[in-house]
Amino acid sequence: MAQTSKEQQIEKMGKLKLYELVNHYHVGTELTCAEAVFKACNEYYNLNLSEETRKMFSVMGLGMQTEQSCCGAFTVAVGIIGLMTAKEGHTDIDNMEGYEKISELTSYMLGTFGTLHCVELQKLEVVGCENPCHAIVEALAKNLEEILPLASGAATKDLLN
């Protein structure tokens, strides 16, 4: 039986890398960096996070809406790391895996871009990019995917609903 267009789209989306999903949600859309990273991670890692959770992360874009704070995409990525590494009933001090992954992501961002500060990141000039945030968020997603690889056997999000 031939696949429908929607089924083909779902199959293709299931094969996308995290950065490709981030670009899908960020480039040419009205979504902030934080919302794009949230939606892409939710889908890529099959987290099934609620609309309430999305709303919580939505205000983190544009450096917590002030441009004077930390990059929203980075902040959401840290939240995703915490979600995926924290153990039920354990405290933050027990999450060494999360600490190591966040340290690795922080080192990558500081080493690559020199800052985590939204307004400073927006001033960067990136060859071939009209908006430096697009390149920064893509690079962050590529690094996050290396740090936090997709678990084997993770299901593709059911987009038919």
URFEN-V183012 format. One line per field, one symbol per residue. burial: I if it has 24 or more other C-alpha atoms within 12 Angstrom, else O. A space follows every 10 residues. Layout:
burial->???
This chain:
burial->OOOOOOOOOO OOIIOIIIII IIIIIIIOOO IIIIIIIIII IIIIIIIOOO OOOIOOIIII IIIIOOOOOI IIIIIIIIII IIIIIOOOOO OOOOOOOIOO IIOOIIOIIO OOIOOIIIOO IIOOOOOOOO OIIIIIIIII IIIIIOIIOI OOOOOIIOOO O
